């Protein structure tokens, strides 16, 4: 006879932090780009930190595979100024599809801006 456990499985969660620098030369069509490899699991939370001085002229989006992940509408970009954007998400990362791409461009600034991204990832169970 097999007994089922009533103890829930707890998957480890880790934060991953990345920075994307958007230079004045990174205009639409020449976006700043950073491809990152996520561990297999579920992305549970994303924070995007827009520094002071962006004046909503620095736009970003996060792509998973071939589709927008943040925001989830195709062709849409997010721009803020001195703001921490906090998003609870559920984005599954499977083996063979671990690449997340951070993209950013400027609508017209004279100096570079650094965007910071934090990902909370719940790792999948390893057997």
C-alpha positions as CSV (number, residue, x, y, z in Angstrom):
1,X,0.0,0.0,0.0
2,X,1.3,3.4,-1.0
3,X,0.6,6.4,1.3
4,X,0.4,9.9,0.0
5,X,2.2,12.6,1.9
6,X,0.3,15.5,3.2
7,X,3.4,17.6,3.4
8,X,3.4,20.1,0.5
9,X,6.4,20.3,-1.8
10,X,8.3,23.5,-1.3
11,X,10.3,24.7,-4.4
12,X,13.2,27.0,-3.7
13,X,12.8,30.6,-4.8
14,X,15.7,32.8,-5.9
15,X,16.0,36.4,-7.0
16,X,18.0,37.2,-10.2
17,X,19.0,40.8,-10.9
18,X,20.0,42.2,-14.3
19,X,20.8,45.7,-15.6
20,X,20.2,47.1,-19.1
21,X,21.9,50.4,-20.1
22,X,20.0,52.4,-22.7
23,X,22.4,54.8,-24.5
24,X,21.3,57.9,-26.6
25,X,22.1,55.8,-29.7
26,X,19.5,53.2,-28.7
27,X,16.6,54.5,-30.7
28,X,13.6,52.5,-32.1
29,X,15.0,49.9,-34.4
30,X,18.4,49.9,-32.6
31,X,17.3,48.8,-29.2
32,X,19.6,48.0,-26.3
33,X,19.3,44.2,-25.8
34,X,20.4,41.7,-23.1
35,X,19.6,38.0,-23.5
36,X,19.6,36.1,-20.2
37,X,19.2,32.5,-19.4
38,X,16.6,31.7,-16.7
39,X,16.6,28.5,-14.7
40,X,13.8,26.0,-15.4
41,X,10.8,26.9,-13.2
42,X,8.2,29.6,-12.8
43,X,8.9,33.4,-12.8
44,X,6.6,34.6,-9.9
45,X,7.4,38.3,-9.6
46,X,9.2,40.9,-11.7
47,X,10.4,44.4,-10.6
48,X,11.6,46.9,-13.2
49,X,13.3,50.0,-11.7
50,X,13.2,53.2,-13.8
51,X,15.8,55.7,-12.5
52,X,15.1,59.4,-12.0
53,X,15.5,61.5,-15.2
54,X,13.9,59.0,-17.6
55,X,10.9,61.3,-18.0
56,X,9.1,58.4,-19.6
57,X,11.5,58.7,-22.6
58,X,13.2,55.3,-21.9
59,X,10.9,52.4,-22.9
60,X,11.4,48.8,-22.2
61,X,9.8,45.4,-22.7
62,X,10.7,41.8,-21.7
63,X,10.5,39.0,-24.3
64,X,10.3,35.3,-23.6
65,X,10.9,33.2,-26.7
66,X,9.2,35.0,-29.6
67,X,6.4,36.8,-27.6
68,X,6.1,39.7,-25.2
69,X,6.2,38.7,-21.6
70,X,6.0,42.2,-20.1
71,X,3.8,43.8,-21.2
72,X,1.9,40.9,-22.6
73,X,0.6,42.8,-25.6
74,X,2.7,42.7,-28.8
75,X,4.3,45.9,-29.9
76,X,3.7,47.7,-26.5
77,X,6.5,49.2,-24.5
78,X,6.6,50.5,-20.9
79,X,8.1,53.8,-19.8
80,X,8.2,55.5,-16.4
81,X,10.3,57.9,-14.4
82,X,11.8,57.3,-10.9
83,X,9.4,54.4,-10.5
84,X,9.6,50.8,-9.3
85,X,7.2,48.7,-11.3
86,X,6.1,45.6,-9.4
87,X,4.4,42.8,-11.2
88,X,3.1,39.4,-9.9
89,X,3.3,37.1,-12.8
90,X,3.1,33.4,-13.7
91,X,5.6,32.7,-16.5
92,X,6.7,29.1,-17.0
93,X,10.2,28.5,-18.2
94,X,10.7,25.1,-19.7
95,X,13.9,23.3,-20.7
96,X,15.0,24.4,-24.1
97,X,13.1,27.8,-23.8
98,X,15.1,29.5,-21.0
99,X,16.0,32.7,-22.9
100,X,14.5,36.0,-21.7
101,X,15.5,39.1,-23.6
102,X,15.4,42.6,-22.0
103,X,14.9,45.4,-24.6
104,X,15.1,49.2,-24.2
105,X,15.2,52.3,-26.3
106,X,15.1,56.0,-26.0
107,X,12.7,58.5,-27.4
108,X,15.4,61.1,-27.2
109,X,17.8,61.6,-24.3
110,X,21.3,63.0,-24.2
111,X,22.7,60.5,-21.7
112,X,22.5,56.8,-20.8
113,X,20.0,55.4,-18.4
114,X,20.4,52.1,-16.5
115,X,17.2,50.0,-16.0
116,X,17.3,47.3,-13.3
117,X,15.2,44.2,-13.4
118,X,14.6,41.7,-10.6
119,X,13.1,38.3,-11.2
120,X,11.8,36.0,-8.5
121,X,12.0,32.5,-9.9
122,X,10.5,29.4,-8.3
123,X,12.8,26.5,-9.4
124,X,11.2,23.3,-10.6
125,X,11.7,20.2,-8.7
126,X,14.9,18.3,-9.5
127,X,14.7,14.5,-9.3
